[in-house]
């Protein structure tokens, strides 16, 4: 694996590259960074050149100025520039908020995308009870301001049905994994303040997604059926006339079951090329 930096407007984008084959860009969920893909990266590296990203402002991707509200469109512009730098087009996997970014990339930069898998993108605005879910994330933010990160995180974990595991104790992990957990904890205030409400209020361009739907896989974890993380992916699939693809595990299935998840993801991404 090698690490690299790419200058984008307003930031330097850190990314890690491993494996051989066509380029697959992996985008983490809120507060995460390239390290969350270490497990599936080892599996996927047999089929792809896996490029895992630290989103701007997180971990090793440094902003030129102070922290500010994050925008889906800016992150997808970053991805477009990264993919252009890497050769022009790529497969894309995004989990959670990374799934929202992957959807926006397909909608606004379709020339960069060979195939997208968006795993549980929390686009709650597509749901019939969008106002209720918007209020839920607003409550998480209010708790963050008034009672701190612990209370906000506990409320969010409960509200999504306990489908996301808590971060492990770094002392129980090998050095690289411990460093990843430490970075994730340091990223959480930025996520709560500048990403949570901004990303969950994103409204997908359904017409643009319909135009590229033959290159889109909407995915969710088997363990999240009936819970909030599953529902936007299922609703988007329904609206676009696509089947929802289930993966092992829950909201963070790619970290919980990396071997099984990575094998299925490779099959899903490469299937169009096999026809």
Phi and psi in degrees as a GROMACS rama.xvg file:
@    title "Ramachandran Plot"
@    xaxis  label "Phi"
@    yaxis  label "Psi"
@TYPE xy
-127.908  152.492  UNK-2
-107.54  149.156  UNK-3
-149.073  163.334  UNK-4
-125.143  144.57  UNK-5
-128.801  128.805  UNK-6
-75.3388  123.959  UNK-7
-125.167  163.903  UNK-8
-57.0699  117.103  UNK-9
86.5612  2.08512  UNK-10
-164.656  168.769  UNK-11
-116.735  127.123  UNK-12
-101.178  112.31  UNK-13
-82.2475  138.038  UNK-14
-149.964  152.82  UNK-15
-117.032  138.051  UNK-16
-122.655  131.701  UNK-17
-147.866  158.486  UNK-18
85.8553  -174.898  UNK-19
-139.649  151.037  UNK-20
120.198  -165.797  UNK-21
-61.958  152.758  UNK-22
-74.0892  132.286  UNK-23
-124.822  116.147  UNK-24
-95.1456  129.481  UNK-25
-114.12  126.861  UNK-26
-116.942  120.583  UNK-27
-77.3504  168.297  UNK-28
-80.5058  -176.932  UNK-29
-55.1436  126.975  UNK-30
81.0951  -8.44785  UNK-31
-86.9551  172.569  UNK-32
-144.913  -171.038  UNK-33
-56.0336  -28.5734  UNK-34
-63.1164  -23.3635  UNK-35
-66.6853  -15.3688  UNK-36
-98.5028  11.3188  UNK-37
-57.794  -43.0701  UNK-38
-66.0376  -56.974  UNK-39
-72.3621  -22.0572  UNK-40
-62.0748  -35.7536  UNK-41
-66.4728  -37.0242  UNK-42
-72.5744  -48.3641  UNK-43
-70.6498  -23.5173  UNK-44
-63.716  -15.2072  UNK-45
-74.3013  -16.6437  UNK-46
-120.516  -23.7872  UNK-47
-136.343  158.158  UNK-48
-84.4614  102.291  UNK-49
-87.3918  123.676  UNK-50
-116.979  105.899  UNK-51
-100.21  138.192  UNK-52
-115.968  140.702  UNK-53
-89.8813  114.518  UNK-54
-60.5016  156.133  UNK-55
-54.3986  135.646  UNK-56
87.3207  -12.3784  UNK-57
-106.179  141.7  UNK-58
52.1102  -110.356  UNK-59
-99.8195  1.24635  UNK-60
-93.482  107.024  UNK-61
-96.6891  133.462  UNK-62
-77.7749  150.339  UNK-63
-72.401  -27.3907  UNK-64
-126.723  -162.164  UNK-65
-70.1767  164.171  UNK-66
-61.6488  144.3  UNK-67
-147.91  167.802  UNK-68
-57.0902  133.68  UNK-69
-88.5938  148  UNK-70
-125.911  135.448  UNK-71
-54.7615  -44.5968  UNK-72
-63.1985  -35.1112  UNK-73
-68.0628  -42.0675  UNK-74
-64.6205  -38.9668  UNK-75
-71.8954  -30.5302  UNK-76
-63.6958  -40.3298  UNK-77
-58.1645  -45.16  UNK-78
-62.7462  -41.5379  UNK-79
-59.5538  -43.3326  UNK-80
-66.4066  -38.8329  UNK-81
-64.0808  -45.0183  UNK-82
-66.085  -38.2958  UNK-83
-59.267  -43.7983  UNK-84
-62.476  -32.9773  UNK-85
-86.4495  -4.60872  UNK-86
140.027  -12.358  UNK-87
121.37  -37.0582  UNK-88
-148.634  157.437  UNK-89
-158.098  159.161  UNK-90
-76.1908  151.769  UNK-91
-137.229  132.439  UNK-92
-121.755  131.494  UNK-93
-132.974  134.163  UNK-94
-109.106  135.986  UNK-95
56.3485  -123.422  UNK-96
-59.4099  -30.2835  UNK-97
-63.2539  -30.0461  UNK-98
-66.9864  -37  UNK-99
-62.2633  -43.7078  UNK-100
-62.7157  -40.2358  UNK-101
-62.9735  -39.9534  UNK-102
-61.8869  -44.3561  UNK-103
-66.6267  -35.7132  UNK-104
-61.0549  -44.9196  UNK-105
-63.7875  -39.0795  UNK-106
-70.9983  -39.7725  UNK-107
-104.913  -21.2688  UNK-108
-133.566  57.0464  UNK-109
-61.5635  -24.8447  UNK-110
-67.7376  -15.8694  UNK-111
-88.8347  -9.72002  UNK-112
-110.89  126.831  UNK-113
-91.139  -40.4129  UNK-114
-165.346  137.814  UNK-115
-120.676  133.898  UNK-116
-115.721  114.649  UNK-117
-105.675  108.97  UNK-118
-97.3404  109.978  UNK-119
51.3971  53.0859  UNK-120
-67.5065  125.145  UNK-121
-81.3456  57.6243  UNK-122
-82.4538  72.7429  UNK-123
-68.381  -15.4782  UNK-124
-66.5367  -15.9822  UNK-125
-84.7696  -9.09083  UNK-126
-83.1276  151.526  UNK-127
-64.4481  -26.2273  UNK-128
-104.377  40.6131  UNK-129
-57.2507  -40.1132  UNK-130
-61.5822  -41.0385  UNK-131
-63.6101  -42.6665  UNK-132
-70.8417  -35.2273  UNK-133
-61.4696  -41.6929  UNK-134
-65.5159  -36.0952  UNK-135
-60.5055  -49.3163  UNK-136
-68.0067  -31.0894  UNK-137
-63.0769  -38.4449  UNK-138
-64.8954  -40.9742  UNK-139
-57.3896  -45.1243  UNK-140
-64.1415  -43.8449  UNK-141
-60.3813  -41.0091  UNK-142
-64.4238  -37.8434  UNK-143
-58.6097  -43.3608  UNK-144
-70.682  -38.8439  UNK-145
-95.2029  -33.8873  UNK-146
-122.413  -9.68557  UNK-147
104.815  176.395  UNK-148
-64.811  -37.9764  UNK-149
-62.1502  -46.7014  UNK-150
-65.7176  -41.4067  UNK-151
-64.1385  -43.7084  UNK-152
-64.8528  -40.0235  UNK-153
-64.8123  -40.4163  UNK-154
-65.6834  -40.5091  UNK-155
-68.1734  -42.7501  UNK-156
-60.5707  -42.3054  UNK-157
-66.7392  -40.0651  UNK-158
-69.2968  -24.0061  UNK-159
-96.8651  12.8333  UNK-160
84.27  20.6369  UNK-161
64.0568  30.3171  UNK-162
-94.1777  7.48994  UNK-163
-128.709  128.597  UNK-164
-76.5294  147.647  UNK-165
-71.0204  155.561  UNK-166
-65.4566  138.29  UNK-167
-73.475  167.057  UNK-168
-71.1939  121.844  UNK-169
-56.4627  -28.7634  UNK-170
-65.608  -19.1105  UNK-171
-91.9186  3.1616  UNK-172
-115.944  157.781  UNK-173
-65.9476  162.664  UNK-174
-54.2464  -46.7658  UNK-175
-64.6327  -42.8879  UNK-176
-66.6456  -37.4803  UNK-177
-63.4182  -39.224  UNK-178
-64.7973  -38.2366  UNK-179
-63.4117  -44.7089  UNK-180
-63.8414  -40.8049  UNK-181
-61.7675  -40.5941  UNK-182
-65.4031  -42.0043  UNK-183
-60.5507  -42.1047  UNK-184
-64.2066  -40.2039  UNK-185
-67.1883  -27.7539  UNK-186
-78.3197  -20.1801  UNK-187
-61.2371  -40.5984  UNK-188
-60.0165  -39.5894  UNK-189
-63.2036  -41.7574  UNK-190
-61.0427  -48.4528  UNK-191
-62.5901  -42.0475  UNK-192
-78.0843  -41.9288  UNK-193
-119.242  -2.4083  UNK-194
-127.41  -42.1332  UNK-195
-52.1547  -58.0726  UNK-196
-72.5678  -35.2408  UNK-197
-66.2436  -38.8195  UNK-198
-82.5041  -40.6317  UNK-199
-69.5233  -15.9543  UNK-200
-89.5591  1.3072  UNK-201
-64.8461  135.131  UNK-202
-109.086  113.402  UNK-203
-64.8098  148.419  UNK-204
-82.8007  96.3687  UNK-205
-66.8272  -34.0587  UNK-206
-64.7629  -43.9125  UNK-207
-67.0131  -39.2884  UNK-208
-66.5717  -37.474  UNK-209
-61.7414  -38.7177  UNK-210
-64.52  -29.3451  UNK-211
-109.881  18.2126  UNK-212
-65.8954  -20.3992  UNK-213
-70.5973  -11.0938  UNK-214
-112.994  14.8705  UNK-215
-119.033  129.169  UNK-216
-116.048  120.257  UNK-217
-95.6884  128.765  UNK-218
-131.365  155.905  UNK-219
-153.192  160.538  UNK-220
-84.1329  141.464  UNK-221
-59.5592  -32.9041  UNK-222
-78.5319  -6.53319  UNK-223
-102.798  4.50589  UNK-224
-51.3251  132.127  UNK-225
85.5548  -6.98606  UNK-226
-107.763  164.982  UNK-227
-54.6822  -44.5052  UNK-228
-59.1942  -27.9924  UNK-229
-78.479  -34.632  UNK-230
-66.1094  -43.5431  UNK-231
-62.1702  -39.1478  UNK-232
-62.6606  -42.697  UNK-233
-64.6739  -40.0688  UNK-234
-68.9324  -41.3178  UNK-235
-62.1142  -42.8473  UNK-236
-60.6741  -42.8859  UNK-237
-61.539  -46.4669  UNK-238
-65.4873  -32.5384  UNK-239
-91.8837  -0.693744  UNK-240
68.0434  33.0185  UNK-241
-112.667  156.182  UNK-242
-80.1273  143.538  UNK-243
-84.5279  129.76  UNK-244
-98.543  124.793  UNK-245
-94.0963  139.024  UNK-246
-116.487  161.818  UNK-247
-65.2401  151.518  UNK-248
84.5255  -162.507  UNK-249
-111.611  -141.297  UNK-250
-61.5887  -33.1538  UNK-251
-109.006  40.9658  UNK-252
-56.8763  -29.3497  UNK-253
-72.3663  -19.8974  UNK-254
-95.0208  -27.3968  UNK-255
-78.2602  -38.2199  UNK-256
-133.538  63.6605  UNK-257
-61.1904  -38.1837  UNK-258
-65.5477  -53.2958  UNK-259
-66.4315  -43.3068  UNK-260
-64.0951  -45.9021  UNK-261
-62.3438  -40.6712  UNK-262
-63.4705  -44.2977  UNK-263
-66.5981  -39.6245  UNK-264
-61.964  -41.6058  UNK-265
-61.1484  -42.5655  UNK-266
-62.701  -44.2544  UNK-267
-65.2151  -42.2934  UNK-268
-69.8388  -36.9434  UNK-269
-87.9522  -11.3804  UNK-270
-55.3081  -45.5353  UNK-271
-58.1613  -35.1327  UNK-272
-72.2445  -18.8605  UNK-273
-84.8804  -10.7076  UNK-274
